[in-house]
């Protein structure tokens, strides 16, 4: 799809925003899918991406859930790069960012295996005084698992365990990272530790 077609799609979706009976594509959830237009604009480069985010800004300011939905759509498409850039543009355009927005982008990182980006986002969350919970750390570990970055996963899991904030999902993500890295003996150690801690 050319940038002009993506712009037309974004315009149609924006016109048929929340509460409108007109929808550009029939969807079970009746939510507009802005992720495709954002991804095309991002890939096109230049000002296209900033303009695409600017078109969505008003809806996002009125209902923060709309931004979360778009970020989750980007996660589903495994576009962590676009999700992270969208989060940055939201901050630039003074859209309030919350833990759900970060969580959606972390979900994109988990699906794309972008563990470095996931760690960076967690650092930003902490700096912005946004709670970094077990779900956020599980996303980071899932990104590590997808990228076979088992050493990083073990460091995070060790920290979480010592902080008494590790749960079964976090241990499971650590086991998965070791398994994908071919470290089954470490995976067994994590399983044993999980059983002893719980």
LOTOR-507332 format. One line per 4 residues: for each residue x, y, z of C-alpha. Coordinates in nm, 2 decimals, always signed. Layout:
N
X,Y,Z  ...
***
This chain:
198
+0.00,+0.00,+0.00  +0.14,+0.34,-0.10  +0.16,+0.62,+0.16  -0.13,+0.80,-0.02
-0.35,+0.49,+0.03  -0.24,+0.46,+0.39  -0.34,+0.83,+0.44  -0.68,+0.76,+0.28
-0.72,+0.46,+0.52  -0.62,+0.67,+0.82  -0.86,+0.95,+0.71  -1.15,+0.70,+0.68
-1.07,+0.55,+1.02  -1.04,+0.89,+1.18  -1.37,+1.00,+1.04  -1.54,+0.68,+1.17
-1.38,+0.71,+1.51  -1.53,+0.59,+1.84  -1.91,+0.62,+1.85  -1.96,+0.65,+1.48
-2.18,+0.41,+1.30  -1.96,+0.42,+0.98  -1.67,+0.18,+0.99  -1.40,+0.14,+0.72
-1.37,-0.23,+0.78  -1.61,-0.46,+0.96  -1.45,-0.58,+1.28  -1.58,-0.80,+1.55
-1.46,-0.55,+1.82  -1.59,-0.24,+1.62  -1.26,-0.07,+1.69  -1.07,+0.11,+1.41
-0.74,-0.05,+1.32  -0.50,+0.24,+1.30  -0.19,+0.01,+1.32  -0.17,-0.06,+0.95
-0.18,+0.31,+0.85  +0.08,+0.39,+1.12  +0.31,+0.11,+1.01  +0.29,+0.22,+0.65
+0.35,+0.59,+0.74  +0.65,+0.48,+0.96  +0.80,+0.27,+0.68  +0.75,+0.56,+0.43
+0.97,+0.79,+0.65  +0.97,+1.16,+0.64  +0.69,+1.35,+0.81  +0.42,+1.09,+0.72
+0.45,+0.91,+1.06  +0.43,+1.23,+1.26  +0.13,+1.34,+1.06  -0.04,+1.01,+1.11
+0.00,+1.02,+1.49  -0.11,+1.38,+1.49  -0.44,+1.28,+1.33  -0.50,+1.03,+1.61
-0.39,+1.26,+1.89  -0.74,+1.41,+1.96  -0.91,+1.07,+1.99  -0.62,+0.95,+2.22
-0.65,+1.25,+2.44  -1.02,+1.20,+2.48  -0.99,+0.83,+2.55  -0.66,+0.69,+2.65
-0.79,+0.34,+2.58  -0.79,+0.42,+2.20  -0.41,+0.46,+2.21  -0.38,+0.13,+2.41
-0.59,-0.05,+2.14  -0.37,+0.09,+1.86  -0.05,-0.01,+2.05  -0.19,-0.36,+2.11
-0.27,-0.39,+1.74  +0.09,-0.30,+1.66  +0.20,-0.57,+1.91  -0.02,-0.82,+1.74
+0.15,-0.73,+1.41  +0.49,-0.77,+1.58  +0.58,-0.40,+1.50  +0.77,-0.31,+1.82
+0.96,-0.04,+1.62  +0.64,+0.13,+1.52  +0.48,+0.09,+1.87  +0.79,+0.24,+2.04
+0.80,+0.53,+1.79  +0.42,+0.59,+1.85  +0.48,+0.60,+2.22  +0.75,+0.86,+2.16
+0.53,+1.07,+1.94  +0.25,+1.05,+2.20  +0.49,+1.21,+2.45  +0.60,+1.47,+2.20
+0.24,+1.56,+2.12  +0.15,+1.57,+2.49  -0.08,+1.27,+2.51  -0.07,+1.13,+2.86
+0.11,+0.79,+2.87  +0.02,+0.53,+3.13  +0.12,+0.18,+3.23  -0.12,+0.03,+2.98
+0.04,+0.21,+2.69  +0.39,+0.09,+2.81  +0.25,-0.26,+2.86  +0.12,-0.28,+2.51
+0.45,-0.17,+2.37  +0.63,-0.42,+2.59  +0.39,-0.68,+2.45  +0.51,-0.58,+2.10
+0.87,-0.62,+2.22  +0.79,-0.97,+2.36  +0.64,-1.08,+2.03  +0.92,-0.93,+1.82
+1.21,-1.05,+2.05  +1.32,-0.69,+2.10  +1.47,-0.74,+2.45  +1.70,-0.44,+2.43
+1.40,-0.21,+2.35  +1.20,-0.38,+2.62  +1.47,-0.31,+2.88  +1.49,+0.05,+2.76
+1.12,+0.09,+2.80  +1.13,-0.05,+3.16  +1.40,+0.21,+3.24  +1.18,+0.48,+3.10
+0.89,+0.36,+3.30  +1.09,+0.38,+3.62  +1.22,+0.72,+3.53  +0.86,+0.84,+3.47
+0.75,+0.69,+3.81  +0.52,+0.45,+3.63  +0.49,+0.12,+3.81  +0.70,-0.16,+3.67
+0.52,-0.47,+3.77  +0.55,-0.84,+3.71  +0.37,-0.82,+3.38  +0.62,-0.57,+3.25
+0.91,-0.79,+3.36  +0.74,-1.10,+3.21  +0.73,-0.92,+2.88  +1.10,-0.84,+2.90
+1.17,-1.21,+2.97  +0.95,-1.32,+2.69  +1.14,-1.09,+2.45  +1.46,-1.25,+2.58
+1.32,-1.59,+2.52  +1.22,-1.51,+2.17  +1.57,-1.37,+2.10  +1.74,-1.66,+2.29
+1.90,-1.40,+2.52  +1.90,-1.65,+2.81  +2.19,-1.47,+3.00  +1.99,-1.15,+3.02
+1.68,-1.34,+3.12  +1.86,-1.51,+3.40  +1.99,-1.18,+3.54  +1.64,-1.03,+3.54
+1.49,-1.35,+3.69  +1.76,-1.35,+3.96  +1.69,-0.99,+4.05  +1.31,-1.05,+4.06
+1.36,-1.35,+4.27  +1.57,-1.17,+4.53  +1.32,-0.88,+4.53  +1.04,-1.14,+4.60
+0.85,-1.02,+4.29  +0.88,-1.33,+4.08  +0.57,-1.53,+4.00  +0.50,-1.84,+3.80
+0.47,-1.64,+3.47  +0.81,-1.48,+3.52  +0.97,-1.81,+3.60  +0.80,-1.97,+3.30
+0.94,-1.69,+3.07  +1.29,-1.75,+3.22  +1.26,-2.13,+3.16  +1.15,-2.06,+2.80
+1.45,-1.83,+2.75  +1.69,-2.11,+2.87  +1.51,-2.37,+2.66  +1.54,-2.15,+2.34
+1.91,-2.10,+2.42  +1.97,-2.47,+2.45  +2.03,-2.45,+2.83  +1.80,-2.72,+2.96
+2.00,-2.77,+3.27  +1.95,-2.41,+3.37  +1.58,-2.44,+3.28  +1.56,-2.73,+3.53
+1.74,-2.52,+3.79  +1.48,-2.24,+3.74  +1.19,-2.49,+3.77  +1.34,-2.62,+4.10
+1.38,-2.27,+4.23  +1.02,-2.19,+4.14  +0.89,-2.49,+4.32  +1.10,-2.41,+4.63
+1.00,-2.04,+4.63  +0.63,-2.11,+4.60
***
